[in-house]
Amino acid sequence: MLHSIIKDENVGYENKDLHNPRKRISARGIVFKDDNIALFYKKNMNEYKLPGGGVEEGENLEEAFKREVLEETGCKVNILTKLGITEEFKGTANFYQLSHVYLAKVIDDTHKLNLTEKEKTEGGELLWVTLEQAINLVRNCFDKLKPSTYDEQENIYATRFIIKRDLSILEYYKSIINGNEVL
């Protein structure tokens, strides 16, 4: 199972200890439609990410994942399996995030995204790409990120964690396909 840990040093910063950090639980993952994977692209930030987000009060992990996927892709999904977890220790921001990672397939595409104002301002759009394309797009945007103009708190530091996290998920899934890992 996937268990990825990302710290400041993994995104180009000096590690800092967390002291009573803010915490967030989230659900995200790989969503397939035919032979392609959903990527959410924020063109104004040059950021590519997998669909997913925070678990809201009263939701379980799978409900949160399905809701986030529906919002960001317009697709209803069937969860095939849980791939594992990722942990982000953002010492510079004193923030800890635990993401539960799923693999899902599309069962209905409404073709209607439900984006937040922030996602719209950042140029959010849905892309369907192959696994190899997804890995390359996510990997290659790391050094070309632009800060968000929507939210002063959102910065390249936080976005680099997203990129490293999602790249670890995609590479883990590729290792499963190649027979190097077992679910």
C-alpha positions in Angstrom: 0.0 0.0 0.0 1.0 3.6 -0.7 2.4 5.5 2.3 4.1 8.6 1.1 5.6 11.2 3.4 6.4 14.7 2.2 8.3 17.2 4.2 9.7 20.7 3.6 13.0 19.2 2.4 11.2 17.4 -0.4 9.9 20.7 -1.9 13.1 22.7 -1.6 12.9 24.2 1.9 14.6 23.5 5.2 12.7 21.1 7.5 10.9 22.7 10.4 9.2 20.9 13.3 5.5 21.1 13.7 4.1 22.4 17.0 0.4 21.9 17.5 -0.2 22.2 13.8 -3.5 22.8 11.9 -4.7 19.5 10.6 -6.7 18.5 7.6 -8.0 15.1 6.5 -8.6 14.7 2.8 -9.6 12.1 0.1 -8.2 12.1 -3.4 -7.0 9.8 -6.1 -6.8 8.5 -9.6 -10.0 8.6 -11.6 -10.2 6.6 -14.8 -12.5 7.1 -17.8 -11.8 4.7 -20.6 -8.0 4.6 -20.7 -7.4 8.2 -19.4 -6.9 9.7 -16.0 -8.6 12.9 -14.7 -6.2 15.8 -14.0 -7.4 19.1 -12.7 -5.4 21.9 -14.3 -5.1 25.4 -12.9 -3.7 27.2 -15.9 -3.1 30.5 -14.2 -0.8 28.7 -11.7 0.6 26.1 -14.2 -0.5 23.5 -11.7 -1.7 19.9 -12.5 -3.3 17.9 -9.7 -5.4 14.8 -9.1 -9.0 15.4 -8.0 -9.8 15.4 -4.3 -10.0 17.6 -1.3 -11.0 18.0 2.3 -13.4 15.8 4.2 -16.3 17.9 5.4 -18.0 17.4 8.8 -20.4 14.4 8.8 -18.8 12.8 5.7 -16.9 9.6 5.6 -13.8 9.3 3.5 -15.4 7.6 0.5 -18.3 10.1 0.4 -15.8 13.0 0.5 -13.8 11.5 -2.4 -16.9 11.0 -4.5 -18.1 14.5 -3.8 -14.8 16.1 -4.6 -14.5 14.1 -7.8 -18.0 15.1 -8.9 -17.2 18.8 -8.2 -13.9 18.8 -10.0 -14.6 16.4 -12.9 -18.4 16.3 -13.2 -18.2 12.5 -12.9 -19.8 10.0 -10.6 -17.4 7.2 -9.8 -17.2 3.7 -8.4 -14.3 3.3 -6.0 -12.3 0.2 -7.0 -9.8 0.2 -4.1 -8.0 2.3 -1.6 -4.4 2.7 -2.7 -3.1 4.0 0.7 -2.3 7.3 2.3 0.0 10.3 1.9 1.2 12.5 4.8 2.3 16.1 4.3 4.3 17.7 7.1 4.4 21.4 6.2 6.7 22.7 8.9 7.0 26.2 7.4 3.2 26.6 7.5 2.8 24.5 10.7 0.3 22.3 8.9 -0.3 18.6 8.7 -2.4 16.9 6.0 -3.4 13.2 5.8 -4.8 12.2 2.4 -6.6 8.9 1.9 -5.9 7.8 -1.7 -8.4 5.9 -3.9 -8.6 4.4 -7.4 -11.9 4.9 -9.1 -13.6 4.5 -12.5 -16.2 6.8 -14.0 -19.8 5.4 -14.1 -21.5 8.6 -15.2 -20.1 11.8 -16.7 -22.4 14.8 -16.2 -20.0 17.1 -18.2 -20.7 19.8 -15.5 -18.0 20.9 -13.2 -18.9 22.6 -9.9 -15.9 24.8 -9.3 -15.3 27.2 -6.4 -14.6 30.9 -7.2 -11.0 30.3 -6.3 -10.7 27.4 -8.8 -12.4 29.5 -11.5 -10.1 32.5 -10.8 -7.1 30.2 -11.0 -8.2 29.0 -14.5 -9.4 25.5 -13.3 -10.3 23.0 -16.0 -10.5 19.3 -16.4 -8.1 17.3 -18.6 -8.2 13.6 -19.5 -4.7 12.2 -20.2 -2.9 8.9 -20.2 -1.0 7.8 -17.1 2.3 8.6 -18.7 1.1 12.1 -19.7 -0.2 12.7 -16.2 3.1 11.8 -14.7 5.0 14.0 -17.1 2.6 17.0 -16.7 2.7 16.8 -12.9 6.5 16.3 -12.7 7.3 19.0 -15.2 5.1 21.8 -13.6 7.0 21.7 -10.3 9.7 24.3 -11.3 7.2 26.3 -13.4 4.6 27.1 -10.8 3.1 30.6 -10.5 1.5 31.9 -7.3 -2.2 32.2 -6.9 -3.6 35.7 -7.5 -6.8 34.7 -5.8 -5.5 34.0 -2.3 -2.5 35.6 -0.7 -2.2 32.6 1.7 -1.9 30.2 -1.3 1.7 30.2 -2.4 4.2 28.1 -4.4 5.3 26.5 -1.2 1.9 24.8 -0.6 1.5 24.0 -4.3 4.8 22.2 -4.4 3.5 19.8 -1.7 0.5 19.1 -3.9 2.7 18.3 -6.9 5.0 16.0 -4.9 2.1 14.3 -3.3 0.2 13.7 -6.6 3.4 12.6 -8.3 4.0 10.0 -5.6 0.4 8.7 -6.1 0.8 8.4 -9.9 4.2 6.8 -9.7 2.9 4.3 -7.1 0.0 3.4 -9.4 2.4 2.9 -12.3 4.5 0.5 -10.1 1.3 -1.5 -9.5 0.6 -1.7 -13.3 4.2 -2.7 -13.9 3.9 -5.5 -11.4 6.4 -4.0 -9.0 3.8 -3.5 -6.2 0.7 -5.4 -5.2 -2.5 -3.8 -4.1 
